Amino acid sequence: MKWPFIKLIPKNTKFGFVRFSMPAAIVSVVLCIASLVSCFTLGLNFGIDFKGGTVVEAVWDKPINLAQVRERVGNMNLRDVGVQDFQEPNQAMIRFLPPEGADASATVDAVKAELRAIMPGVKFPRVEVVGPKVSEELGVNGALALGIAILLVVLYIWTRFELQMGFGSIVALAHDIILTLGFMSITQLDFSLTTIAALLTIIGYSMNDTVVVFDRMRENMRKYKKMPLGDIIDLSTNETLSRTIITALTTFLALLGLTVVGGETMQVFTVIMLFGVFIGTYSSIYVAAPVLILWPPKRGAEKAAARTEADARP
Amino acid sequence: MLHVARWRVLAVIIVSLLGLIYALPNALPQSVRDSMPSFLPSKTVNLGLDLQGGSYLMFEVESQVVYKARLEAVADDLSRELRGQRRPGELGSAKTPILFAGRGLTPDGQVARVTIQNPADIPEAIKRIESLASPVIGLTGPTGRTDLDVKAVPGNVIEIRLTEEAKTSMTRRAVSQSIEVIRRRIDETGTKEPAITRQGVDRIVVQAPGESDPEKLKRLVGQTARLTFQMVDETVSPAEAAAGRIPPGSVLLEQPGEPREPQVLVRRRALVTGDNLTKADPGFDQQTGEPAVTFQFDGAGARAFARASTENVGKRFAIVLDDKVLSAPTIREPILGGNGQISGSFTIESANELATLLRAGALPAPLKVMEQRTVGPELGRDSINAGATAGIIAMLLIVAFMILAYGLIFGGIAILALAVNLILILAAMTMVGATLTLPGIAGLILTIGAAVDANVLIYERMREEELAGRSTALAIDAGFKRAIVTVMDANVTALLTALILFYFGAGPVRGFAWTLSIGVITSLFTAILMTQVLVAAWYRQTKPKRLPI
């Protein structure tokens, strides 16, 4: 049986990945710095989940006069009013912060009444009000979730593999998260609760990839006790390369399906995930593994004695 | 060689069938589900508000108000204690009076203070004030602690605070009472069963599915509805009161429905409160024909009101709802029957709402809306459709890809495993009552992409083993043995992040965590156990010389 696709990925690749690890490291470092700079200068575009405030989506049976809406809502003594069109001309999205100290939930009812006055029969398919206390908690919880996720994953890698590999994976994770945040900062995509979900999923995906490469390295280090570490990394990366590409492709295809789901938050989720799949794959090959060259894990005779499960393979 | 234990085959068949039975109701219309025999499961997966449409409201109980009320009561009672008066029903001779001044609450209402004239009296004063404390009831019974923390501070001042135990216990009680009141109110209106749940220490979440009016829901749930009958203070003129000369024991309240008298000065002490109502119904004012609310006092309320109205004929009293005066009529004759009518500027609807609120009782403390999320049912339906389309597209793409990459047999096995995986996720979510949300659908679709990863790992390993010169059977066997370790390690990390999301996430994101974590577990089952059984069966059937991958 000859399937065309198999020929796309040769059975035995021998790319010299490690040879390019120095330029790759420079690129990674530069990109990370650029991302951090962007995060601190441009900042992240936090949505109401983390900033607090109100979003109202309005749908009318006629095109909505945005200028009129802007004027009427603008005269209501609210803060940070933003009115924008939304997908169709008969839809509009209104964002605002209630006046200092006012009840956000009562304010949104007043805005709805104002809009009903200028557009009889207008409907509000989505209304979201997030109070300042809640948004603060959501922010703290989101940061906590990311921190704990990284910690647990690294602990797991450490216990299953080696301390050095745990270190390699934490560097890779930090790299992925920083670049993704930088990406979000440059594109000014809406940073919401769903973004946290996407970030955690990227962590999961990137780790999955890293684990597959590390697992093969562990095996090859036992198999070829004399081989230099650089060659082990090259060999392991090549051996797992076809799996890496195929899994990235299937995940990519799944995400491609998701692009048809409308709604701003889901679109942002899909875009971030697409970015994350790419970065996560790259970081397993060019961040997690090369870190081991800088700080090599122990191997050879002293290790073999310590490991009971060594040479499980014939 | 390639022997697969019988229990594995059985496990795969039984779990797949069970999954199918539990997932099936989701694909059937309501009418078919209703007519199914009762031994078959008919539960369907819970849809989140973002898919179903509906309102999510999170309230915070303002427990500060409850604390303040308790301290106000203590500040009132302590004057009697310090003066040495007997409590009602107390025997024995009166104690020596202690001179004091400056009794009152700090502006934030969290500390009561009193200044004692003679420093020598302070220990006795503390003892008397402490006698006002009441025991704190914890979750499991009395805690042995009291609710007041009384201590002397410089300047001959005694400060009274609530202990932390007391605050916790009062908050807990206020939240439970609020939930009860909210439930009664919602039951009264016969709305489609909104879910009312406690969240954290002092929060209440109300979720109403389907077509619902969030504004009406907020009015119904969030209004304190504390009704009081208080005497109007006519010792100073309205102009003087408005200028700030308010006698102690009185308070100036708004009267929104009466432009001729926007503010009314009333006595703080309530003659009767809404707690003493037994009935409240919407009706009409017999003289003006305007909508009104008629009510009936219980025995104690009727007696108290009869006495007050007899003593105060010719004077005015105010009917106050949540610190706003509804009306302030003059007492023309003693009101002895214990029933009456509240008129004000009502519409039929608002009279109806007030009657409902009064029947259900007042909230122990005001509720503040912390978070509100409303999704229209049409938007929810659109999201479900978009999610289904996305799933089908993703599935088709991956099916095509897997067949291209691994051929009909191995690709087909992976797809079968994937299909069973999806069914199992749906079944598991239905069984445990997990909620499917829009991000959850995204998680499901992402799982489709990630679940084939396990198959890919196994197949790639087999391919390698064969290239390394092993026989087909050995290659298959070694492929599974080695790949499983990797699959496990890779999935544990995915599960860890999913569980963290579940713990920290809220609402829709939690739905994402549900599908992701269930998906990791089911994909371990389908990729490892099921794929192994299928590949072994294929091998026994065909005895191939080479792997077709």
Boltz contact constraints between the chains, C-beta under 6 A:
constraints:
  - contact:
      token1: [A, 1]
      token2: [B, 407]
      max_distance: 6.0
  - contact:
      token1: [A, 1]
      token2: [B, 548]
      max_distance: 6.0
  - contact:
      token1: [A, 3]
      token2: [B, 407]
      max_distance: 6.0
  - contact:
      token1: [A, 5]
      token2: [B, 404]
      max_distance: 6.0
  - contact:
      token1: [A, 5]
      token2: [B, 405]
      max_distance: 6.0
  - contact:
      token1: [A, 105]
      token2: [B, 369]
      max_distance: 6.0
  - contact:
      token1: [A, 105]
      token2: [B, 372]
      max_distance: 6.0
  - contact:
      token1: [A, 109]
      token2: [B, 215]
      max_distance: 6.0
  - contact:
      token1: [A, 125]
      token2: [B, 376]
      max_distance: 6.0
  - contact:
      token1: [A, 125]
      token2: [B, 379]
      max_distance: 6.0
  - contact:
      token1: [A, 126]
      token2: [B, 375]
      max_distance: 6.0
  - contact:
      token1: [A, 127]
      token2: [B, 374]
      max_distance: 6.0
  - contact:
      token1: [A, 128]
      token2: [B, 373]
      max_distance: 6.0
  - contact:
      token1: [A, 129]
      token2: [B, 372]
      max_distance: 6.0
  - contact:
      token1: [A, 130]
      token2: [B, 371]
      max_distance: 6.0
  - contact:
      token1: [A, 131]
      token2: [B, 370]
      max_distance: 6.0
  - contact:
      token1: [A, 131]
      token2: [B, 371]
      max_distance: 6.0
  - contact:
      token1: [A, 134]
      token2: [B, 370]
      max_distance: 6.0
  - contact:
      token1: [A, 134]
      token2: [B, 371]
      max_distance: 6.0
  - contact:
      token1: [A, 141]
      token2: [B, 504]
      max_distance: 6.0
  - contact:
      token1: [A, 145]
      token2: [B, 500]
      max_distance: 6.0
  - contact:
      token1: [A, 145]
      token2: [B, 504]
      max_distance: 6.0
  - contact:
      token1: [A, 148]
      token2: [B, 500]
      max_distance: 6.0
  - contact:
      token1: [A, 149]
      token2: [B, 497]
      max_distance: 6.0
  - contact:
      token1: [A, 149]
      token2: [B, 500]
      max_distance: 6.0
  - contact:
      token1: [A, 152]
      token2: [B, 496]
      max_distance: 6.0
  - contact:
      token1: [A, 153]
      token2: [B, 493]
      max_distance: 6.0
  - contact:
      token1: [A, 153]
      token2: [B, 496]
      max_distance: 6.0
  - contact:
      token1: [A, 160]
      token2: [B, 489]
      max_distance: 6.0
  - contact:
      token1: [A, 193]
      token2: [B, 509]
      max_distance: 6.0
  - contact:
      token1: [A, 194]
      token2: [B, 439]
      max_distance: 6.0
  - contact:
      token1: [A, 197]
      token2: [B, 439]
      max_distance: 6.0
  - contact:
      token1: [A, 197]
      token2: [B, 509]
      max_distance: 6.0
  - contact:
      token1: [A, 197]
      token2: [B, 512]
      max_distance: 6.0
  - contact:
      token1: [A, 200]
      token2: [B, 497]
      max_distance: 6.0
  - contact:
      token1: [A, 200]
      token2: [B, 501]
      max_distance: 6.0
  - contact:
      token1: [A, 203]
      token2: [B, 497]
      max_distance: 6.0
  - contact:
      token1: [A, 204]
      token2: [B, 494]
      max_distance: 6.0
  - contact:
      token1: [A, 204]
      token2: [B, 497]
      max_distance: 6.0
  - contact:
      token1: [A, 207]
      token2: [B, 493]
      max_distance: 6.0
  - contact:
      token1: [A, 208]
      token2: [B, 490]
      max_distance: 6.0
  - contact:
      token1: [A, 208]
      token2: [B, 494]
      max_distance: 6.0
  - contact:
      token1: [A, 211]
      token2: [B, 489]
      max_distance: 6.0
  - contact:
      token1: [A, 211]
      token2: [B, 490]
      max_distance: 6.0
  - contact:
      token1: [A, 212]
      token2: [B, 486]
      max_distance: 6.0
  - contact:
      token1: [A, 212]
      token2: [B, 490]
      max_distance: 6.0
  - contact:
      token1: [A, 215]
      token2: [B, 486]
      max_distance: 6.0
  - contact:
      token1: [A, 215]
      token2: [B, 489]
      max_distance: 6.0
  - contact:
      token1: [A, 242]
      token2: [B, 460]
      max_distance: 6.0
  - contact:
      token1: [A, 243]
      token2: [B, 456]
      max_distance: 6.0
  - contact:
      token1: [A, 243]
      token2: [B, 457]
      max_distance: 6.0
  - contact:
      token1: [A, 243]
      token2: [B, 460]
      max_distance: 6.0
  - contact:
      token1: [A, 246]
      token2: [B, 456]
      max_distance: 6.0
  - contact:
      token1: [A, 247]
      token2: [B, 453]
      max_distance: 6.0
  - contact:
      token1: [A, 247]
      token2: [B, 456]
      max_distance: 6.0
  - contact:
      token1: [A, 250]
      token2: [B, 398]
      max_distance: 6.0
  - contact:
      token1: [A, 250]
      token2: [B, 449]
      max_distance: 6.0
  - contact:
      token1: [A, 250]
      token2: [B, 452]
      max_distance: 6.0
  - contact:
      token1: [A, 251]
      token2: [B, 449]
      max_distance: 6.0
  - contact:
      token1: [A, 253]
      token2: [B, 397]
      max_distance: 6.0
  - contact:
      token1: [A, 253]
      token2: [B, 398]
      max_distance: 6.0
  - contact:
      token1: [A, 254]
      token2: [B, 394]
      max_distance: 6.0
  - contact:
      token1: [A, 254]
      token2: [B, 445]
      max_distance: 6.0
  - contact:
      token1: [A, 254]
      token2: [B, 446]
      max_distance: 6.0
  - contact:
      token1: [A, 254]
      token2: [B, 448]
      max_distance: 6.0
  - contact:
      token1: [A, 254]
      token2: [B, 449]
      max_distance: 6.0
  - contact:
      token1: [A, 257]
      token2: [B, 390]
      max_distance: 6.0
  - contact:
      token1: [A, 257]
      token2: [B, 393]
      max_distance: 6.0
  - contact:
      token1: [A, 257]
      token2: [B, 394]
      max_distance: 6.0
  - contact:
      token1: [A, 257]
      token2: [B, 445]
      max_distance: 6.0
  - contact:
      token1: [A, 258]
      token2: [B, 390]
      max_distance: 6.0
  - contact:
      token1: [A, 258]
      token2: [B, 442]
      max_distance: 6.0
  - contact:
      token1: [A, 258]
      token2: [B, 445]
      max_distance: 6.0
  - contact:
      token1: [A, 260]
      token2: [B, 389]
      max_distance: 6.0
  - contact:
      token1: [A, 260]
      token2: [B, 390]
      max_distance: 6.0
  - contact:
      token1: [A, 261]
      token2: [B, 386]
      max_distance: 6.0
  - contact:
      token1: [A, 261]
      token2: [B, 387]
      max_distance: 6.0
  - contact:
      token1: [A, 261]
      token2: [B, 390]
      max_distance: 6.0
  - contact:
      token1: [A, 262]
      token2: [B, 386]
      max_distance: 6.0
  - contact:
      token1: [A, 269]
      token2: [B, 442]
      max_distance: 6.0
